[in-house]
Amino acid sequence: MSAGKVTARHYEKIEGSENLRCLLCSHKCVIAPGKTGFCRSRRNISGALYTLNYGLASAVNIDPVEKKPLYHFMPASSIVSIGTNFCNFSCKFCQNYEISQSRTPQVEIDGPKLLALVKKTPECCGVAYTYNEPIIWYEFVQDTAGFIRDNSFKTVMVTNGDISAEAFAGLAGRIDAMNIDLKAFDREFYSRICSGSLESVCRMIETAYKAGIIVEVTNLLIPGLNDSDAMIFALTDFIASVSTDIPLHFSRYHPAYLMNYPATPAASLYRAYDLAVKKLKYVYLGNITDCDKNSTYCPGCKKMVIKRKNYICEPIAINSKGECAYCGEKIYGNFYNCGN
């Protein structure tokens, strides 16, 4: 399929109107002829909806899988990381706003090119759809993720989680792992700060986990907005209600895009960690230097099984089945590349 404009999936015609309704996410944009939806990636052209970004990448990099962040999926692997432009959220604190909120220079990419890049990259486990929101790249992600998995490599989505059930059903068998942003456990925060839906994100965390996808959750901790004890308890209670196995990453906020709040104090991150570990088995801190909360410990015997410093990862006491070498406890995740 050629790059650029292709027929979109998951939309419907509105009876008695020339408008179309996109069904990819909670916005359910009603799009008039010649116009685009909220994410600016889909246009109503002559009564049909087209995606405008198929096979057009704004960023292609090789990253450690830990950078996604994924700590319970193929540790110490590298992964081909790609993204396009625009997003179905408009987070005022977006760290990748240059590509998520505007159009930047793009290169053409397809499944065979991605596969060739994966094969020539040392210790590469597959492809991550990341940087902006991959759901707005739906057709390309669906096609290439299936192709990559058919060739025995893994696929990852780093996502805000605002994905309709209908759209997710078309991805579920093609995605191996997801890191889902749970930006705050507060409807007003999602509406005012992100233009998104808390309910949709929570539903996706639960749905993806039940579908057998390896799920990890990230929360960017912003002083005065989502870092209260009550907010952290609500967030961890929800994750625990899905599964106490789901890893939670608290990430340090730095001023970006439209938000100039001061950076998150280290003490706030450590406090969040102390609260979350009361409910969850695996809690990590990110975007903070000289931190001792990045390694994985067995929830059974409490011994370190994976050692991490920054993005350097060393599995030291875990096998390919995810079993602790000390006590045999099963660690949540996919550790197929570890040990025997």
C-alpha positions in Angstrom: 0.0 0.0 0.0 1.4 3.4 -0.9 2.2 6.0 1.7 0.0 9.0 2.6 -3.7 8.9 1.9 -5.5 5.6 2.2 -9.1 4.7 3.1 -9.6 4.8 6.9 -11.0 1.9 9.0 -13.6 2.2 11.7 -16.0 5.0 10.7 -19.6 5.3 9.8 -21.8 7.5 7.6 -24.4 9.6 9.3 -27.8 9.1 7.8 -29.2 12.1 6.1 -25.9 14.0 6.2 -22.6 14.2 4.3 -20.8 14.1 7.6 -18.9 11.0 8.8 -18.3 9.7 12.4 -14.8 8.4 13.2 -15.0 5.4 15.6 -11.3 5.1 16.7 -11.5 6.7 20.1 -13.8 8.4 22.6 -13.9 11.6 20.7 -16.1 10.0 18.0 -15.5 13.0 15.8 -18.2 14.1 13.4 -16.3 15.2 10.4 -17.8 17.5 7.7 -16.8 17.2 4.0 -13.2 18.5 3.5 -12.5 18.7 7.2 -10.4 16.6 9.6 -11.2 15.4 13.1 -9.6 16.3 16.4 -6.4 14.4 15.7 -6.0 16.0 12.2 -5.0 12.7 10.7 -8.4 11.8 9.1 -10.2 13.7 6.4 -13.7 13.4 4.9 -13.1 13.4 1.2 -16.2 13.0 -1.1 -18.1 11.0 1.5 -15.4 8.6 2.5 -12.9 8.9 5.4 -9.2 8.8 4.6 -6.2 8.6 6.8 -3.5 11.0 5.7 -0.4 9.5 7.5 -0.2 5.9 6.2 3.5 4.9 6.1 4.7 8.4 7.0 7.1 8.4 10.0 8.2 11.5 11.8 10.7 9.6 13.9 12.6 6.3 13.5 15.1 5.3 16.2 16.6 2.3 18.0 15.9 2.4 21.7 16.4 0.1 24.6 13.0 -1.5 25.4 13.3 -0.1 28.9 13.0 3.4 27.5 9.3 2.9 26.5 9.3 2.2 29.5 8.8 -1.6 29.6 10.5 -3.4 32.4 8.7 -6.7 32.2 9.0 -7.4 28.5 12.1 -8.8 26.8 14.5 -7.0 29.2 17.9 -5.8 27.8 16.5 -5.9 24.3 16.7 -3.1 21.7 13.6 -2.2 19.8 12.9 -0.2 16.6 10.8 2.8 17.7 8.6 4.7 15.2 6.0 7.4 15.3 4.1 9.8 13.1 2.6 13.3 13.7 -0.4 14.4 15.8 -2.4 12.9 18.6 -6.0 12.4 19.8 -5.1 14.2 23.1 -3.7 17.7 23.5 -1.9 17.4 26.9 -0.6 20.8 28.0 2.5 19.1 29.4 3.4 16.9 26.4 7.0 16.0 26.3 6.8 15.2 22.5 4.7 18.2 21.5 7.0 18.9 18.5 5.6 15.9 16.7 2.3 15.3 18.5 0.9 18.8 18.0 2.4 19.8 14.6 3.6 18.3 11.3 7.3 17.7 11.0 9.4 16.3 8.2 8.5 12.7 7.5 10.0 9.6 5.8 8.2 6.8 4.1 8.3 3.5 5.8 6.5 0.1 5.3 6.5 -3.4 6.7 9.4 -4.8 4.8 11.6 -1.8 5.6 10.7 -2.1 9.3 11.5 -5.8 9.2 14.9 -5.2 7.6 15.7 -2.7 10.2 14.7 -5.1 13.0 16.8 -7.9 11.5 20.0 -5.8 11.2 19.7 -4.3 14.8 21.6 -6.2 17.4 19.5 -7.8 20.2 16.3 -6.4 18.6 13.0 -7.8 19.7 10.8 -6.0 17.3 8.9 -2.7 16.7 7.4 -0.1 19.1 4.8 2.3 17.9 5.5 5.3 20.1 6.4 9.1 20.4 3.0 10.3 19.3 -0.3 8.4 19.8 -0.3 5.2 17.6 -4.1 4.8 17.5 -4.3 7.7 15.0 -1.9 5.7 12.8 -4.3 2.8 13.1 -4.2 1.3 9.6 -0.4 1.4 9.4 0.0 -0.1 12.9 -2.6 -2.8 12.2 -1.0 -3.8 8.9 2.7 -3.7 9.9 2.2 -5.1 13.4 0.7 -8.2 11.9 3.5 -8.4 9.4 6.2 -8.1 12.1 4.6 -10.8 14.2 4.2 -13.1 11.3 8.0 -12.9 10.9 8.5 -13.9 14.6 9.3 -10.6 16.1 7.4 -8.6 18.8 5.2 -5.5 18.7 4.7 -2.8 21.3 2.3 0.2 21.6 3.1 3.1 23.9 -0.3 4.7 24.1 -2.6 7.1 26.0 -5.1 4.2 26.0 -8.0 6.1 24.5 -9.0 3.4 22.0 -12.5 2.3 21.2 -13.4 -1.4 21.8 -14.1 -1.8 18.1 -10.7 -0.5 17.1 -8.8 -2.5 19.8 -10.4 -5.7 18.6 -8.5 -5.2 15.3 -5.2 -4.9 17.1 -5.5 -7.3 20.0 -4.0 -10.3 18.2 -1.2 -8.2 16.7 0.3 -6.4 19.8 2.4 -8.2 22.4 2.9 -5.4 25.0 1.5 -2.0 25.8 2.7 0.8 28.0 -0.5 2.8 28.8 -0.4 6.3 30.2 -2.7 6.8 33.1 -2.2 10.5 33.4 -4.3 11.0 36.6 -7.2 9.3 38.2 -9.4 12.3 37.8 -12.1 13.1 35.1 -11.6 16.8 35.3 -7.8 16.5 34.8 -8.4 14.5 31.7 -11.0 16.9 30.3 -9.2 20.2 31.2 -5.5 19.2 30.8 -5.6 16.5 28.1 -8.9 16.7 26.2 -9.3 13.0 26.9 -11.4 10.4 28.7 -10.4 8.8 31.9 -13.1 6.1 31.5 -11.8 5.1 28.1 -8.3 4.7 29.3 -9.3 2.7 32.4 -11.4 0.4 30.2 -8.4 -0.1 27.8 -6.0 -1.1 30.7 -8.5 -3.7 31.8 -9.3 -4.9 28.3 -5.7 -5.2 27.2 -4.7 -7.1 30.3 -7.6 -9.5 29.9 -6.6 -10.0 26.3 -3.2 -11.4 27.4 -1.2 -8.4 26.3 1.7 -7.5 28.7 0.5 -4.2 30.2 2.6 -1.6 32.1 1.2 1.7 33.2 3.0 5.1 33.4 2.0 8.1 35.5 3.7 11.4 34.9 3.7 13.0 38.4 3.0 16.8 38.1 3.3 18.9 41.3 0.0 20.3 42.5 -2.0 18.6 39.7 -2.0 14.8 40.2 0.5 14.1 43.0 -1.8 14.2 46.1 -1.9 11.1 48.3 -5.6 10.8 47.5 -4.9 10.8 43.7 -2.1 8.3 44.1 -4.3 6.0 46.2 -7.1 6.2 43.7 -4.8 5.4 40.8 -3.1 2.5 42.5 -6.4 1.1 43.8 -7.7 1.0 40.2 -4.6 -0.7 38.8 -4.8 -3.2 41.7 -8.4 -3.9 40.9 -7.3 -5.1 37.5 -4.2 -6.9 38.7 -1.6 -6.3 41.4 0.9 -7.7 38.8 0.6 -4.7 36.5 3.9 -2.7 36.8 3.5 1.1 37.5 6.1 3.6 36.5 6.0 7.0 38.2 7.8 9.4 35.9 9.3 12.8 36.8 7.7 15.8 35.0 9.8 18.6 33.5 8.3 21.8 32.2 7.3 21.4 28.5 4.9 22.7 25.9 2.2 24.8 27.5 3.0 24.0 31.2 5.6 25.7 33.3 5.0 24.1 36.6 8.4 23.4 38.4 9.9 19.9 37.9 8.7 17.2 40.2 10.7 17.1 43.4 12.5 13.7 44.0 10.8 13.5 47.4 7.3 13.5 45.7 8.4 10.5 43.5 9.7 8.6 46.4 6.5 9.3 48.4 4.4 8.1 45.5 6.5 4.9 45.4 6.0 4.3 49.1 2.2 4.6 48.7 2.0 2.5 45.6 4.0 -0.5 46.8 1.4 -1.0 49.5 -1.0 -2.2 46.7 1.2 -3.2 43.7 4.0 -5.8 43.3 6.1 -3.8 40.9 6.6 0.0 41.1 9.3 2.0 39.4 10.6 5.6 39.2 11.7 7.2 36.0 13.3 10.4 34.7 15.3 10.7 37.9 19.0 10.3 38.3 20.8 8.0 40.8 17.6 6.3 41.6 17.5 2.9 43.3 13.8 2.2 42.4 14.4 0.9 38.9 15.4 -2.7 39.6 12.9 -5.6 39.7 12.5 -7.5 42.9 10.8 -10.9 43.4 7.4 -10.3 45.2 8.0 -13.6 46.9 11.5 -13.6 48.4 12.1 -9.9 47.9 15.5 -10.5 46.2 16.6 -8.6 43.1 16.1 -10.5 39.9 16.7 -7.8 37.3 19.3 -5.0 37.9 18.8 -1.7 36.2 20.7 1.6 36.2 19.3 4.2 33.8 18.7 2.1 30.7 21.3 -0.5 31.4 19.6 -3.7 32.3 21.0 -7.0 33.6 18.8 -10.0 34.3 20.6 -11.7 37.2 18.2 -14.2 38.7 15.3 -14.9 36.3 14.8 -17.5 33.6 12.9 -17.5 30.3 9.7 -18.6 32.1 9.9 -15.5 34.4 10.7 -17.6 37.4 12.8 -16.2 40.3 16.1 -18.2 40.5 15.9 -18.0 44.3 12.4 -19.1 45.2 10.7 -20.0 41.9 8.1 -17.2 42.2 6.5 -16.3 38.8 7.3 -12.7 37.8 4.7 -11.1 35.6 5.8 -10.4 32.0 7.6 -11.9 29.0 11.1 -12.9 29.8 11.6 -15.3 26.9 15.1 -13.9 26.2 16.3 -14.4 29.7 18.3 -17.4 31.0 17.2 -20.9 30.2 
